[in-house]
Amino acid sequence: MLRSLAAAATLAFCVAGTAAAPAVASTSQVLYGFAWADGADTLRVVPAKATLVKGSRPPRYTLTPVSGTKDRRFDYSGADFRRITAECGLKETEGVVKVDAKGLGRTRCRAGDLTFALGLGPVPVRISPDTATPGAAKRVHEFLVTPATPKTAYGTIRRQNDTTVVFTARGRSVKLGYTTLFFNRVTGKCGHAWLADHVNAGRGGLGTRNCATPAFTKALKAVKHPVRAKVYYSPVSGQLFEVWEVFGDA
């Protein structure tokens, strides 16, 4: 089934694409990319370049990260939200996609429906800012994206809040978000502190005990410094899919 969520958990000023045609029109006011929940009626977006894929049916976009750009935050409490689903409250498209010729959602929904969608994970959207109210979104369109290839990497993670971490590898840092993830622990129990023991350390020091999202949030919240980990994530959406606790120097 087509999903409104990206499997390759990044929003930005729209830049005209060249890899596929026709390219997305570019203005200084319109933003494309992945949106993440960032508090009550607030979303954050990470810069990306959007290109409408030629010949795709239904129409969909390719999103490419733009280096050197910063997060933007928008209040969407008064925004007009247009979904790609047939109804506002659906988790999936269920095989029915409601988009216009540009691939933008057509189902008229409310800000509360955007809150619901963001609760499921990052949402690929086109944002039209409210020029009369700085920092507010006037209209938000959902759209389909081509899946990006996830990456696996070793590095350190540092907690930012209960849904966001900063992952650093080879001197570069990237912000990663999560709603649900797989957490592989070296500890005896899922609720133990980070690296409390290593009874479930497998080959190379990687955790083998399967745990869920609450265990990851709890363990990371208790440490005050970056911790070493192996991660599986989307470099485009910034979505964190899986984390391995690492014991020793692996």
C-alpha positions as CSV (number, residue, x, y, z in Angstrom):
1,M,0.0,0.0,0.0
2,L,1.0,3.5,-0.6
3,R,1.9,5.3,2.6
4,S,1.7,9.0,3.4
5,L,4.7,8.5,5.6
6,A,8.2,8.4,4.1
7,A,10.3,5.3,4.6
8,A,13.0,7.7,4.4
9,A,12.1,9.5,7.7
10,T,13.5,16.7,5.1
11,L,11.9,20.0,4.5
12,A,13.4,23.2,2.9
13,F,13.1,26.0,0.5
14,C,12.1,24.5,-2.8
15,V,14.9,24.5,-5.3
16,A,14.2,23.6,-9.0
17,G,15.3,20.0,-9.7
18,T,17.3,18.9,-12.7
19,A,17.5,15.1,-12.3
20,A,13.9,14.5,-13.2
21,A,11.4,16.4,-15.2
22,P,9.4,18.5,-14.9
23,A,11.2,20.2,-12.1
24,V,9.3,21.7,-9.2
25,A,8.7,25.4,-9.5
26,S,10.8,27.4,-7.1
27,T,9.7,30.4,-5.0
28,S,11.1,32.0,-1.9
29,Q,7.9,31.4,-0.1
30,V,7.2,27.7,-0.6
31,L,8.9,24.9,1.3
32,Y,9.1,21.1,0.5
33,G,10.3,18.2,2.5
34,F,9.6,16.2,5.7
35,A,7.9,17.6,8.7
36,W,8.3,16.4,12.3
37,A,6.2,17.2,15.3
38,D,7.9,19.7,17.5
39,G,5.5,20.6,20.3
40,A,1.8,21.6,20.4
41,D,0.6,22.7,16.9
42,T,4.3,23.1,15.8
43,L,6.4,21.3,13.3
44,R,10.0,21.5,12.3
45,V,11.4,21.0,8.9
46,V,14.9,20.2,7.6
47,P,16.0,21.6,4.3
48,A,15.6,19.5,1.1
49,K,15.3,19.9,-2.7
50,A,12.1,18.6,-4.3
51,T,11.8,17.3,-7.8
52,L,8.6,16.0,-9.4
53,V,9.5,12.6,-11.0
54,K,8.6,12.5,-14.7
55,G,6.0,10.0,-15.6
56,S,5.3,8.7,-12.1
57,R,1.7,7.6,-11.5
58,P,0.4,8.7,-9.1
59,P,2.7,11.8,-9.2
60,R,5.5,11.7,-6.6
61,Y,8.6,13.6,-5.6
62,T,12.2,12.9,-5.0
63,L,13.6,14.8,-2.0
64,T,17.3,15.5,-1.7
65,P,18.9,17.1,1.4
66,V,20.5,20.5,1.1
67,S,23.7,20.9,3.1
68,G,24.3,23.9,5.3
69,T,20.7,24.7,5.9
70,K,19.0,24.9,9.3
71,D,15.7,23.7,10.8
72,R,12.7,25.8,10.3
73,R,9.7,25.8,12.7
74,F,6.1,26.6,11.9
75,D,2.9,27.0,13.9
76,Y,0.3,25.1,11.9
77,S,-2.7,25.7,14.3
78,G,-4.5,27.8,11.7
79,A,-3.3,25.9,8.6
80,D,-5.3,24.4,5.9
81,F,-4.1,20.8,5.6
82,R,-4.6,18.8,2.4
83,R,-4.0,15.0,2.7
84,I,-3.3,12.4,0.0
85,T,-5.7,10.0,1.7
86,A,-9.4,9.7,0.9
87,E,-10.3,10.6,4.5
88,C,-8.5,12.8,7.0
89,G,-8.1,10.2,9.7
90,L,-6.6,7.4,7.8
91,K,-3.1,6.0,8.6
92,E,-2.7,4.6,5.1
93,T,-3.9,5.6,1.6
94,E,-5.6,2.2,1.5
95,G,-4.9,2.1,-2.3
96,V,-6.8,5.4,-2.9
97,V,-4.6,8.5,-3.5
98,K,-6.2,11.9,-3.8
99,V,-3.7,14.3,-5.4
100,D,-3.8,17.0,-8.1
101,A,-1.7,17.1,-11.3
102,K,1.3,18.4,-9.3
103,G,1.1,15.4,-6.9
104,L,-0.2,17.5,-4.0
105,G,-2.9,16.3,-1.6
106,R,-6.5,17.3,-2.3
107,T,-8.5,16.1,0.7
108,R,-9.3,19.1,2.8
109,C,-8.4,18.5,6.5
110,R,-7.7,20.5,9.6
111,A,-4.7,21.2,11.8
112,G,-5.7,18.4,14.2
113,D,-5.4,16.0,11.3
114,L,-1.9,17.1,10.7
115,T,-1.2,16.5,14.4
116,F,-2.5,13.0,13.9
117,A,-0.3,12.4,10.9
118,L,2.8,13.7,12.5
119,G,2.2,11.4,15.4
120,L,2.7,8.5,13.0
121,G,6.1,9.8,11.8
122,P,7.7,12.3,9.4
123,V,5.2,13.6,6.8
124,P,6.4,14.8,3.3
125,V,4.7,18.1,2.8
126,R,4.7,21.4,0.9
127,I,4.3,24.4,3.1
128,S,3.0,27.7,2.1
129,P,3.9,30.2,4.9
130,D,1.5,32.8,6.1
131,T,3.1,36.0,5.0
132,A,0.9,38.0,7.4
133,T,2.0,36.0,10.4
134,P,5.8,35.2,10.6
135,G,6.5,31.6,11.7
136,A,3.0,30.4,10.8
137,A,1.9,28.0,8.0
138,K,-1.0,29.1,5.9
139,R,-1.4,25.8,3.9
140,V,0.2,22.4,4.2
141,H,0.0,19.8,1.4
142,E,0.9,16.2,1.9
143,F,2.5,14.4,-1.1
144,L,4.1,11.1,-2.1
145,V,7.8,10.6,-2.2
146,T,10.1,8.0,-3.8
147,P,11.7,5.8,-1.1
148,A,15.3,6.8,-0.2
149,T,17.9,4.2,0.7
150,P,18.5,4.0,4.4
151,K,22.0,4.0,5.9
152,T,23.8,2.0,8.6
153,A,26.6,3.7,10.5
154,Y,28.6,3.7,13.7
155,G,28.9,6.9,15.8
156,T,27.7,8.5,18.9
157,I,24.1,9.6,19.8
158,R,23.1,12.3,22.2
159,R,19.6,12.9,23.4
160,Q,17.9,16.2,22.4
161,N,14.4,15.3,23.6
162,D,12.1,12.2,23.9
163,T,11.7,11.9,20.1
164,T,15.0,13.4,18.8
165,V,18.7,12.6,18.9
166,V,21.8,14.0,17.4
167,F,24.0,11.4,15.7
168,T,27.6,12.2,15.1
169,A,30.0,10.2,12.9
170,R,33.3,11.2,11.3
171,G,33.0,14.7,12.6
172,R,29.6,15.4,11.1
173,S,26.3,15.6,13.1
174,V,22.8,15.1,11.9
175,K,19.5,15.4,13.8
176,L,17.4,12.2,13.7
177,G,13.8,11.7,14.9
178,Y,11.8,8.7,15.9
179,T,8.3,7.7,16.8
180,T,8.9,4.0,16.9
181,L,12.1,2.1,16.5
182,F,13.9,-1.2,17.2
183,F,16.4,-1.1,20.1
184,N,19.0,-3.9,20.4
185,R,20.5,-4.0,23.9
186,V,23.6,-5.6,25.4
187,T,22.0,-5.5,28.8
188,G,20.1,-8.3,30.6
189,K,16.8,-6.4,30.6
190,C,15.3,-3.8,28.4
191,G,14.8,-1.4,31.4
192,H,18.4,-1.4,32.5
193,A,20.7,1.6,32.3
194,W,22.8,2.2,29.2
195,L,25.6,-0.4,29.2
196,A,24.6,-1.6,32.6
197,D,26.1,-5.0,31.7
198,H,27.0,-7.0,28.6
199,V,25.2,-10.3,28.9
200,N,23.6,-9.9,25.5
201,A,26.6,-8.5,23.6
202,G,26.9,-10.4,20.4
203,R,29.6,-10.5,17.8
204,G,31.5,-7.2,17.6
205,G,29.9,-6.0,20.8
206,L,26.5,-5.3,19.4
207,G,23.3,-5.7,21.4
208,T,21.2,-8.8,20.6
209,R,18.3,-8.3,23.1
210,N,15.3,-6.9,21.2
211,C,13.6,-4.0,23.0
212,A,11.1,-1.3,22.0
213,T,11.0,2.4,21.8
214,P,10.2,3.2,25.5
215,A,13.3,1.3,26.6
216,F,15.5,3.4,24.2
217,T,14.0,6.7,25.4
218,K,14.4,5.8,29.1
219,A,18.0,4.5,28.7
220,L,19.1,7.5,26.7
221,K,17.4,10.0,29.0
222,A,19.5,8.8,32.0
223,V,22.9,9.4,30.4
224,K,24.4,12.9,30.3
225,H,26.9,12.4,27.6
226,P,27.0,11.0,24.0
227,V,27.0,7.2,23.8
228,R,28.4,4.9,21.1
229,A,25.9,3.1,19.0
230,K,25.2,1.6,15.6
231,V,22.2,3.2,13.8
232,Y,20.0,2.5,10.8
233,Y,18.3,5.6,9.5
234,S,17.1,7.6,6.5
235,P,19.5,10.4,5.5
236,V,16.6,12.2,3.7
237,S,13.7,12.2,6.2
238,G,16.0,12.0,9.3
239,Q,14.0,9.1,10.6
240,L,15.8,6.7,13.0
241,F,14.6,3.1,12.4
242,E,16.9,1.0,14.6
243,V,19.6,1.4,17.2
244,W,22.2,-1.1,18.5
245,E,23.9,-0.5,21.9
246,V,27.6,-1.1,21.5
247,F,29.8,-2.7,24.2
248,G,33.5,-2.1,24.4
249,D,35.5,-0.7,21.4
250,A,33.4,-2.2,18.6
